[in-house]
Amino acid sequence: MITMIDADAKGVNDRVREFKEVCDARQMKFRYPDEAVAIVVPKRNIETWIHYLNGNSVNEQETYSKLDRERGCRTAVDNLIKICNSEAVKSDTPPALTAACDEYKQRIMPLRNLLP
């Protein structure tokens, strides 16, 4: 399972902590270390990543405009797959995107390796 929430003006760790606090308040286990539950937090929002994945430079404080059509992110999705499947991300990759790729590699990829 992959869950996503924009960081907005908060930090990535702040948003992850919020998930944990909600689980704690409901007396639920947050997530087990080897559980295939990834939390990805675009900072500032998902448009930051789309803008970057479409070949533009970004910073995680600026707000980027939404796409006119949702299907306009296909190239960005293809580039996201390439980045997350690569051995190392480029130095200009937004830190929150790097963290999301790490979550994917640590929590989701091991599950894919179990499939026939």
PyMOL commands that place a pseudoatom at each C-alpha (Angstrom):
pseudoatom trace, name=CA, resn=MET, resi=1, chain=A, elem=C, hetatm=0, pos=[0.000, 0.000, 0.000]
pseudoatom trace, name=CA, resn=ILE, resi=2, chain=A, elem=C, hetatm=0, pos=[1.240, 3.453, -0.815]
pseudoatom trace, name=CA, resn=THR, resi=3, chain=A, elem=C, hetatm=0, pos=[-0.273, 6.421, 0.963]
pseudoatom trace, name=CA, resn=MET, resi=4, chain=A, elem=C, hetatm=0, pos=[0.388, 10.016, 0.029]
pseudoatom trace, name=CA, resn=ILE, resi=5, chain=A, elem=C, hetatm=0, pos=[-0.197, 13.392, 1.617]
pseudoatom trace, name=CA, resn=ASP, resi=6, chain=A, elem=C, hetatm=0, pos=[1.237, 16.745, 0.591]
pseudoatom trace, name=CA, resn=ALA, resi=7, chain=A, elem=C, hetatm=0, pos=[3.633, 18.288, 3.067]
pseudoatom trace, name=CA, resn=ASP, resi=8, chain=A, elem=C, hetatm=0, pos=[2.344, 21.777, 2.277]
pseudoatom trace, name=CA, resn=ALA, resi=9, chain=A, elem=C, hetatm=0, pos=[4.289, 24.079, 4.618]
pseudoatom trace, name=CA, resn=LYS, resi=10, chain=A, elem=C, hetatm=0, pos=[5.187, 21.230, 6.992]
pseudoatom trace, name=CA, resn=GLY, resi=11, chain=A, elem=C, hetatm=0, pos=[8.132, 18.878, 6.815]
pseudoatom trace, name=CA, resn=VAL, resi=12, chain=A, elem=C, hetatm=0, pos=[8.042, 15.321, 5.509]
pseudoatom trace, name=CA, resn=ASN, resi=13, chain=A, elem=C, hetatm=0, pos=[8.798, 13.915, 8.962]
pseudoatom trace, name=CA, resn=ASP, resi=14, chain=A, elem=C, hetatm=0, pos=[6.030, 16.070, 10.463]
pseudoatom trace, name=CA, resn=ARG, resi=15, chain=A, elem=C, hetatm=0, pos=[3.478, 14.489, 8.129]
pseudoatom trace, name=CA, resn=VAL, resi=16, chain=A, elem=C, hetatm=0, pos=[4.724, 10.950, 8.822]
pseudoatom trace, name=CA, resn=ARG, resi=17, chain=A, elem=C, hetatm=0, pos=[4.525, 11.688, 12.541]
pseudoatom trace, name=CA, resn=GLU, resi=18, chain=A, elem=C, hetatm=0, pos=[0.909, 12.808, 12.048]
pseudoatom trace, name=CA, resn=PHE, resi=19, chain=A, elem=C, hetatm=0, pos=[0.101, 9.401, 10.524]
pseudoatom trace, name=CA, resn=LYS, resi=20, chain=A, elem=C, hetatm=0, pos=[1.690, 7.723, 13.527]
pseudoatom trace, name=CA, resn=GLU, resi=21, chain=A, elem=C, hetatm=0, pos=[-0.206, 9.918, 15.988]
pseudoatom trace, name=CA, resn=VAL, resi=22, chain=A, elem=C, hetatm=0, pos=[-3.539, 9.058, 14.349]
pseudoatom trace, name=CA, resn=CYS, resi=23, chain=A, elem=C, hetatm=0, pos=[-2.717, 5.347, 14.552]
pseudoatom trace, name=CA, resn=ASP, resi=24, chain=A, elem=C, hetatm=0, pos=[-1.651, 5.711, 18.185]
pseudoatom trace, name=CA, resn=ALA, resi=25, chain=A, elem=C, hetatm=0, pos=[-4.867, 7.577, 19.031]
pseudoatom trace, name=CA, resn=ARG, resi=26, chain=A, elem=C, hetatm=0, pos=[-6.875, 4.722, 17.501]
pseudoatom trace, name=CA, resn=GLN, resi=27, chain=A, elem=C, hetatm=0, pos=[-4.696, 2.144, 19.263]
pseudoatom trace, name=CA, resn=MET, resi=28, chain=A, elem=C, hetatm=0, pos=[-3.501, 0.769, 15.937]
pseudoatom trace, name=CA, resn=LYS, resi=29, chain=A, elem=C, hetatm=0, pos=[-0.001, -0.355, 15.074]
pseudoatom trace, name=CA, resn=PHE, resi=30, chain=A, elem=C, hetatm=0, pos=[1.556, 2.354, 12.900]
pseudoatom trace, name=CA, resn=ARG, resi=31, chain=A, elem=C, hetatm=0, pos=[3.366, -0.059, 10.586]
pseudoatom trace, name=CA, resn=TYR, resi=32, chain=A, elem=C, hetatm=0, pos=[5.677, -2.984, 11.074]
pseudoatom trace, name=CA, resn=PRO, resi=33, chain=A, elem=C, hetatm=0, pos=[9.296, -2.595, 9.920]
pseudoatom trace, name=CA, resn=ASP, resi=34, chain=A, elem=C, hetatm=0, pos=[8.908, -5.169, 7.124]
pseudoatom trace, name=CA, resn=GLU, resi=35, chain=A, elem=C, hetatm=0, pos=[5.352, -4.222, 6.170]
pseudoatom trace, name=CA, resn=ALA, resi=36, chain=A, elem=C, hetatm=0, pos=[4.708, -3.144, 2.576]
pseudoatom trace, name=CA, resn=VAL, resi=37, chain=A, elem=C, hetatm=0, pos=[3.257, 0.225, 3.589]
pseudoatom trace, name=CA, resn=ALA, resi=38, chain=A, elem=C, hetatm=0, pos=[4.995, 3.221, 2.065]
pseudoatom trace, name=CA, resn=ILE, resi=39, chain=A, elem=C, hetatm=0, pos=[4.286, 6.802, 3.055]
pseudoatom trace, name=CA, resn=VAL, resi=40, chain=A, elem=C, hetatm=0, pos=[5.233, 9.377, 0.464]
pseudoatom trace, name=CA, resn=VAL, resi=41, chain=A, elem=C, hetatm=0, pos=[5.040, 13.084, 1.158]
pseudoatom trace, name=CA, resn=PRO, resi=42, chain=A, elem=C, hetatm=0, pos=[5.529, 15.504, -1.724]
pseudoatom trace, name=CA, resn=LYS, resi=43, chain=A, elem=C, hetatm=0, pos=[6.900, 18.793, -0.470]
pseudoatom trace, name=CA, resn=ARG, resi=44, chain=A, elem=C, hetatm=0, pos=[5.326, 21.340, -1.073]
pseudoatom trace, name=CA, resn=ASN, resi=45, chain=A, elem=C, hetatm=0, pos=[2.783, 19.368, -3.067]
pseudoatom trace, name=CA, resn=ILE, resi=46, chain=A, elem=C, hetatm=0, pos=[2.565, 16.793, -5.864]
pseudoatom trace, name=CA, resn=GLU, resi=47, chain=A, elem=C, hetatm=0, pos=[2.836, 19.551, -8.480]
pseudoatom trace, name=CA, resn=THR, resi=48, chain=A, elem=C, hetatm=0, pos=[6.410, 20.143, -7.286]
pseudoatom trace, name=CA, resn=TRP, resi=49, chain=A, elem=C, hetatm=0, pos=[7.288, 16.598, -8.288]
pseudoatom trace, name=CA, resn=ILE, resi=50, chain=A, elem=C, hetatm=0, pos=[5.398, 16.751, -11.580]
pseudoatom trace, name=CA, resn=HIS, resi=51, chain=A, elem=C, hetatm=0, pos=[7.167, 19.987, -12.479]
pseudoatom trace, name=CA, resn=TYR, resi=52, chain=A, elem=C, hetatm=0, pos=[10.552, 18.415, -11.647]
pseudoatom trace, name=CA, resn=LEU, resi=53, chain=A, elem=C, hetatm=0, pos=[9.773, 15.121, -13.399]
pseudoatom trace, name=CA, resn=ASN, resi=54, chain=A, elem=C, hetatm=0, pos=[8.873, 17.065, -16.539]
pseudoatom trace, name=CA, resn=GLY, resi=55, chain=A, elem=C, hetatm=0, pos=[12.436, 18.404, -16.659]
pseudoatom trace, name=CA, resn=ASN, resi=56, chain=A, elem=C, hetatm=0, pos=[12.171, 21.669, -14.739]
pseudoatom trace, name=CA, resn=SER, resi=57, chain=A, elem=C, hetatm=0, pos=[14.195, 22.852, -11.777]
pseudoatom trace, name=CA, resn=VAL, resi=58, chain=A, elem=C, hetatm=0, pos=[12.199, 23.222, -8.560]
pseudoatom trace, name=CA, resn=ASN, resi=59, chain=A, elem=C, hetatm=0, pos=[12.441, 24.114, -4.919]
pseudoatom trace, name=CA, resn=GLU, resi=60, chain=A, elem=C, hetatm=0, pos=[10.228, 22.645, -2.247]
pseudoatom trace, name=CA, resn=GLN, resi=61, chain=A, elem=C, hetatm=0, pos=[8.959, 25.988, -0.951]
pseudoatom trace, name=CA, resn=GLU, resi=62, chain=A, elem=C, hetatm=0, pos=[7.385, 27.308, -4.140]
pseudoatom trace, name=CA, resn=THR, resi=63, chain=A, elem=C, hetatm=0, pos=[3.861, 26.378, -5.199]
pseudoatom trace, name=CA, resn=TYR, resi=64, chain=A, elem=C, hetatm=0, pos=[3.645, 25.075, -8.767]
pseudoatom trace, name=CA, resn=SER, resi=65, chain=A, elem=C, hetatm=0, pos=[0.499, 25.202, -10.872]
pseudoatom trace, name=CA, resn=LYS, resi=66, chain=A, elem=C, hetatm=0, pos=[-1.744, 22.213, -11.421]
pseudoatom trace, name=CA, resn=LEU, resi=67, chain=A, elem=C, hetatm=0, pos=[-1.914, 20.516, -14.797]
pseudoatom trace, name=CA, resn=ASP, resi=68, chain=A, elem=C, hetatm=0, pos=[-4.795, 21.354, -17.105]
pseudoatom trace, name=CA, resn=ARG, resi=69, chain=A, elem=C, hetatm=0, pos=[-5.571, 17.646, -17.431]
pseudoatom trace, name=CA, resn=GLU, resi=70, chain=A, elem=C, hetatm=0, pos=[-4.654, 14.794, -15.085]
pseudoatom trace, name=CA, resn=ARG, resi=71, chain=A, elem=C, hetatm=0, pos=[-3.435, 12.644, -17.943]
pseudoatom trace, name=CA, resn=GLY, resi=72, chain=A, elem=C, hetatm=0, pos=[-0.832, 15.326, -18.607]
pseudoatom trace, name=CA, resn=CYS, resi=73, chain=A, elem=C, hetatm=0, pos=[1.374, 13.704, -15.979]
pseudoatom trace, name=CA, resn=ARG, resi=74, chain=A, elem=C, hetatm=0, pos=[2.149, 10.539, -17.985]
pseudoatom trace, name=CA, resn=THR, resi=75, chain=A, elem=C, hetatm=0, pos=[5.680, 11.643, -18.847]
pseudoatom trace, name=CA, resn=ALA, resi=76, chain=A, elem=C, hetatm=0, pos=[6.253, 12.579, -15.204]
pseudoatom trace, name=CA, resn=VAL, resi=77, chain=A, elem=C, hetatm=0, pos=[5.082, 9.124, -14.088]
pseudoatom trace, name=CA, resn=ASP, resi=78, chain=A, elem=C, hetatm=0, pos=[7.419, 7.427, -16.575]
pseudoatom trace, name=CA, resn=ASN, resi=79, chain=A, elem=C, hetatm=0, pos=[10.298, 9.543, -15.261]
pseudoatom trace, name=CA, resn=LEU, resi=80, chain=A, elem=C, hetatm=0, pos=[9.335, 8.778, -11.661]
pseudoatom trace, name=CA, resn=ILE, resi=81, chain=A, elem=C, hetatm=0, pos=[9.590, 5.056, -12.367]
pseudoatom trace, name=CA, resn=LYS, resi=82, chain=A, elem=C, hetatm=0, pos=[13.025, 5.534, -13.925]
pseudoatom trace, name=CA, resn=ILE, resi=83, chain=A, elem=C, hetatm=0, pos=[14.258, 7.592, -10.972]
pseudoatom trace, name=CA, resn=CYS, resi=84, chain=A, elem=C, hetatm=0, pos=[12.945, 5.224, -8.310]
pseudoatom trace, name=CA, resn=ASN, resi=85, chain=A, elem=C, hetatm=0, pos=[14.316, 2.177, -10.135]
pseudoatom trace, name=CA, resn=SER, resi=86, chain=A, elem=C, hetatm=0, pos=[17.764, 3.707, -10.567]
pseudoatom trace, name=CA, resn=GLU, resi=87, chain=A, elem=C, hetatm=0, pos=[20.632, 2.940, -8.214]
pseudoatom trace, name=CA, resn=ALA, resi=88, chain=A, elem=C, hetatm=0, pos=[21.132, 6.569, -7.203]
pseudoatom trace, name=CA, resn=VAL, resi=89, chain=A, elem=C, hetatm=0, pos=[19.040, 9.670, -7.695]
pseudoatom trace, name=CA, resn=LYS, resi=90, chain=A, elem=C, hetatm=0, pos=[20.477, 12.788, -9.305]
pseudoatom trace, name=CA, resn=SER, resi=91, chain=A, elem=C, hetatm=0, pos=[21.818, 15.497, -7.032]
pseudoatom trace, name=CA, resn=ASP, resi=92, chain=A, elem=C, hetatm=0, pos=[19.061, 17.949, -8.036]
pseudoatom trace, name=CA, resn=THR, resi=93, chain=A, elem=C, hetatm=0, pos=[16.255, 15.548, -7.102]
pseudoatom trace, name=CA, resn=PRO, resi=94, chain=A, elem=C, hetatm=0, pos=[13.997, 17.158, -4.474]
pseudoatom trace, name=CA, resn=PRO, resi=95, chain=A, elem=C, hetatm=0, pos=[14.722, 15.603, -1.059]
pseudoatom trace, name=CA, resn=ALA, resi=96, chain=A, elem=C, hetatm=0, pos=[11.091, 14.583, -0.521]
pseudoatom trace, name=CA, resn=LEU, resi=97, chain=A, elem=C, hetatm=0, pos=[11.115, 12.738, -3.856]
pseudoatom trace, name=CA, resn=THR, resi=98, chain=A, elem=C, hetatm=0, pos=[14.332, 10.979, -2.884]
pseudoatom trace, name=CA, resn=ALA, resi=99, chain=A, elem=C, hetatm=0, pos=[12.678, 9.944, 0.394]
pseudoatom trace, name=CA, resn=ALA, resi=100, chain=A, elem=C, hetatm=0, pos=[9.664, 8.619, -1.523]
pseudoatom trace, name=CA, resn=CYS, resi=101, chain=A, elem=C, hetatm=0, pos=[11.914, 6.519, -3.754]
pseudoatom trace, name=CA, resn=ASP, resi=102, chain=A, elem=C, hetatm=0, pos=[13.635, 5.168, -0.645]
pseudoatom trace, name=CA, resn=GLU, resi=103, chain=A, elem=C, hetatm=0, pos=[10.238, 4.209, 0.825]
pseudoatom trace, name=CA, resn=TYR, resi=104, chain=A, elem=C, hetatm=0, pos=[9.355, 2.482, -2.441]
pseudoatom trace, name=CA, resn=LYS, resi=105, chain=A, elem=C, hetatm=0, pos=[12.639, 0.580, -2.559]
pseudoatom trace, name=CA, resn=GLN, resi=106, chain=A, elem=C, hetatm=0, pos=[12.529, -0.485, 1.087]
pseudoatom trace, name=CA, resn=ARG, resi=107, chain=A, elem=C, hetatm=0, pos=[8.844, -1.273, 1.482]
pseudoatom trace, name=CA, resn=ILE, resi=108, chain=A, elem=C, hetatm=0, pos=[7.303, -2.047, -1.919]
pseudoatom trace, name=CA, resn=MET, resi=109, chain=A, elem=C, hetatm=0, pos=[10.099, -3.520, -4.051]
pseudoatom trace, name=CA, resn=PRO, resi=110, chain=A, elem=C, hetatm=0, pos=[10.733, -6.476, -1.704]
pseudoatom trace, name=CA, resn=LEU, resi=111, chain=A, elem=C, hetatm=0, pos=[7.093, -7.460, -2.150]
pseudoatom trace, name=CA, resn=ARG, resi=112, chain=A, elem=C, hetatm=0, pos=[7.424, -7.311, -5.940]
pseudoatom trace, name=CA, resn=ASN, resi=113, chain=A, elem=C, hetatm=0, pos=[10.338, -9.698, -5.711]
pseudoatom trace, name=CA, resn=LEU, resi=114, chain=A, elem=C, hetatm=0, pos=[8.040, -12.309, -4.152]
pseudoatom trace, name=CA, resn=LEU, resi=115, chain=A, elem=C, hetatm=0, pos=[5.719, -12.364, -7.189]
pseudoatom trace, name=CA, resn=PRO, resi=116, chain=A, elem=C, hetatm=0, pos=[6.139, -15.169, -9.745]
for i in range(1, 116): cmd.bond("trace and resi %d" % i, "trace and resi %d" % (i + 1))
show_as sticks, trace
zoom trace
